[in-house]
Amino acid sequence: MDSDRFQSLRTKLDKHYAWPALYMFKFIVPAGKAQDLRQLFPLHITSTEKQSEKGNYVSLTYQMMMPSSQSVIEVYQRVSVIEGIVAL
């Protein structure tokens, strides 16, 4: 994500959330990359996983209490290094 997209995301997040807030992250990754994503999230958060019908992809949803829009953006920046990830 470039800085303009980050600023746009920050503006939208700040408009819709009163920080700190419970935030839901949703990702789709190739099945072989799911562990890479799991390692980026702490163990104490709520998560759900679902494999695609053919097992090629995994959908992962995480709910975390986030202190600010900047902390949400930092999570998206961290996961962006995973090849083939789609953030929803």
Short mmCIF file of the C-alpha atoms (twelve columns), coordinates in Angstrom:
data_MODEL
# 
_entry.id   MODEL 
# 
loop_
_atom_site.group_PDB 
_atom_site.id 
_atom_site.type_symbol 
_atom_site.label_atom_id 
_atom_site.label_alt_id 
_atom_site.label_comp_id 
_atom_site.label_asym_id 
_atom_site.label_seq_id 
_atom_site.Cartn_x 
_atom_site.Cartn_y 
_atom_site.Cartn_z 
_atom_site.pdbx_PDB_model_num 
ATOM 1  C CA . MET A 1  0.000   0.000   0.000  1 
ATOM 2  C CA . ASP A 2  1.319   3.421   -0.844 1 
ATOM 3  C CA . SER A 3  1.146   6.433   1.462  1 
ATOM 4  C CA . ASP A 4  -1.986  7.862   -0.224 1 
ATOM 5  C CA . ARG A 5  -3.830  4.586   0.327  1 
ATOM 6  C CA . PHE A 6  -2.639  4.523   3.943  1 
ATOM 7  C CA . GLN A 7  -3.925  8.033   4.482  1 
ATOM 8  C CA . SER A 8  -7.252  7.131   2.894  1 
ATOM 9  C CA . LEU A 9  -7.500  4.002   5.037  1 
ATOM 10 C CA . ARG A 10 -6.570  5.942   8.180  1 
ATOM 11 C CA . THR A 11 -9.273  8.515   7.445  1 
ATOM 12 C CA . LYS A 12 -11.913 5.810   6.909  1 
ATOM 13 C CA . LEU A 13 -10.887 3.904   10.026 1 
ATOM 14 C CA . ASP A 14 -10.962 7.025   12.178 1 
ATOM 15 C CA . LYS A 15 -14.388 7.916   10.811 1 
ATOM 16 C CA . HIS A 16 -15.921 4.511   11.613 1 
ATOM 17 C CA . TYR A 17 -14.140 3.477   14.822 1 
ATOM 18 C CA . ALA A 18 -13.674 5.016   18.263 1 
ATOM 19 C CA . TRP A 19 -10.223 3.832   19.373 1 
ATOM 20 C CA . PRO A 20 -9.447  1.552   21.057 1 
ATOM 21 C CA . ALA A 21 -11.784 -0.778  19.183 1 
ATOM 22 C CA . LEU A 22 -12.269 -4.408  18.278 1 
ATOM 23 C CA . TYR A 23 -11.155 -4.746  14.658 1 
ATOM 24 C CA . MET A 24 -11.672 -7.700  12.314 1 
ATOM 25 C CA . PHE A 25 -8.952  -8.621  9.821  1 
ATOM 26 C CA . LYS A 26 -9.852  -10.994 6.975  1 
ATOM 27 C CA . PHE A 27 -7.297  -12.576 4.691  1 
ATOM 28 C CA . ILE A 28 -7.151  -15.214 1.980  1 
ATOM 29 C CA . VAL A 29 -3.808  -16.914 1.418  1 
ATOM 30 C CA . PRO A 30 -2.554  -19.865 -0.588 1 
ATOM 31 C CA . ALA A 31 -2.737  -22.942 1.636  1 
ATOM 32 C CA . GLY A 32 1.057   -23.172 1.805  1 
ATOM 33 C CA . LYS A 33 1.314   -19.625 3.194  1 
ATOM 34 C CA . ALA A 34 -1.267  -19.920 5.981  1 
ATOM 35 C CA . GLN A 35 1.384   -20.696 8.600  1 
ATOM 36 C CA . ASP A 36 3.311   -17.570 7.604  1 
ATOM 37 C CA . LEU A 37 0.209   -15.513 8.378  1 
ATOM 38 C CA . ARG A 38 -0.553  -17.341 11.641 1 
ATOM 39 C CA . GLN A 39 2.933   -16.524 12.916 1 
ATOM 40 C CA . LEU A 40 2.317   -12.790 12.537 1 
ATOM 41 C CA . PHE A 41 -0.608  -12.757 14.972 1 
ATOM 42 C CA . PRO A 42 -0.426  -13.208 18.745 1 
ATOM 43 C CA . LEU A 43 -1.969  -16.287 20.323 1 
ATOM 44 C CA . HIS A 44 -4.494  -14.456 22.502 1 
ATOM 45 C CA . ILE A 45 -6.681  -13.158 19.681 1 
ATOM 46 C CA . THR A 46 -9.885  -14.663 18.321 1 
ATOM 47 C CA . SER A 47 -9.403  -16.400 14.998 1 
ATOM 48 C CA . THR A 48 -11.283 -18.600 12.543 1 
ATOM 49 C CA . GLU A 49 -10.021 -20.506 9.528  1 
ATOM 50 C CA . LYS A 50 -11.735 -22.077 6.563  1 
ATOM 51 C CA . GLN A 51 -10.178 -23.945 3.658  1 
ATOM 52 C CA . SER A 52 -11.444 -23.458 0.122  1 
ATOM 53 C CA . GLU A 53 -13.393 -26.292 -1.468 1 
ATOM 54 C CA . LYS A 54 -10.348 -27.612 -3.338 1 
ATOM 55 C CA . GLY A 55 -7.969  -26.856 -0.456 1 
ATOM 56 C CA . ASN A 56 -5.832  -24.439 -2.454 1 
ATOM 57 C CA . TYR A 57 -6.591  -21.416 -0.263 1 
ATOM 58 C CA . VAL A 58 -7.290  -20.673 3.371  1 
ATOM 59 C CA . SER A 59 -9.486  -17.875 4.675  1 
ATOM 60 C CA . LEU A 60 -8.313  -16.529 8.032  1 
ATOM 61 C CA . THR A 61 -10.231 -14.061 10.181 1 
ATOM 62 C CA . TYR A 62 -8.728  -12.415 13.252 1 
ATOM 63 C CA . GLN A 63 -10.382 -10.134 15.792 1 
ATOM 64 C CA . MET A 64 -8.092  -7.947  17.827 1 
ATOM 65 C CA . MET A 65 -8.467  -5.001  20.148 1 
ATOM 66 C CA . MET A 66 -6.553  -2.273  18.340 1 
ATOM 67 C CA . PRO A 67 -5.448  0.971   20.013 1 
ATOM 68 C CA . SER A 68 -5.502  3.158   16.869 1 
ATOM 69 C CA . SER A 69 -5.910  3.333   13.113 1 
ATOM 70 C CA . GLN A 70 -2.115  3.442   12.836 1 
ATOM 71 C CA . SER A 71 -1.856  0.061   14.580 1 
ATOM 72 C CA . VAL A 72 -4.319  -1.418  12.062 1 
ATOM 73 C CA . ILE A 73 -2.246  -0.055  9.183  1 
ATOM 74 C CA . GLU A 74 0.897   -1.535  10.712 1 
ATOM 75 C CA . VAL A 75 -0.719  -4.987  10.691 1 
ATOM 76 C CA . TYR A 76 -1.558  -4.616  6.998  1 
ATOM 77 C CA . GLN A 77 2.019   -3.540  6.310  1 
ATOM 78 C CA . ARG A 78 3.400   -6.589  8.159  1 
ATOM 79 C CA . VAL A 79 1.226   -9.094  6.286  1 
ATOM 80 C CA . SER A 80 1.861   -7.515  2.888  1 
ATOM 81 C CA . VAL A 81 5.163   -9.415  2.620  1 
ATOM 82 C CA . ILE A 82 3.298   -12.746 2.358  1 
ATOM 83 C CA . GLU A 83 3.199   -13.839 -1.269 1 
ATOM 84 C CA . GLY A 84 -0.326  -14.242 -2.652 1 
ATOM 85 C CA . ILE A 85 -2.157  -12.703 0.329  1 
ATOM 86 C CA . VAL A 86 -5.470  -10.948 -0.236 1 
ATOM 87 C CA . ALA A 87 -6.705  -8.612  2.494  1 
ATOM 88 C CA . LEU A 88 -10.474 -8.152  2.571  1 
# 
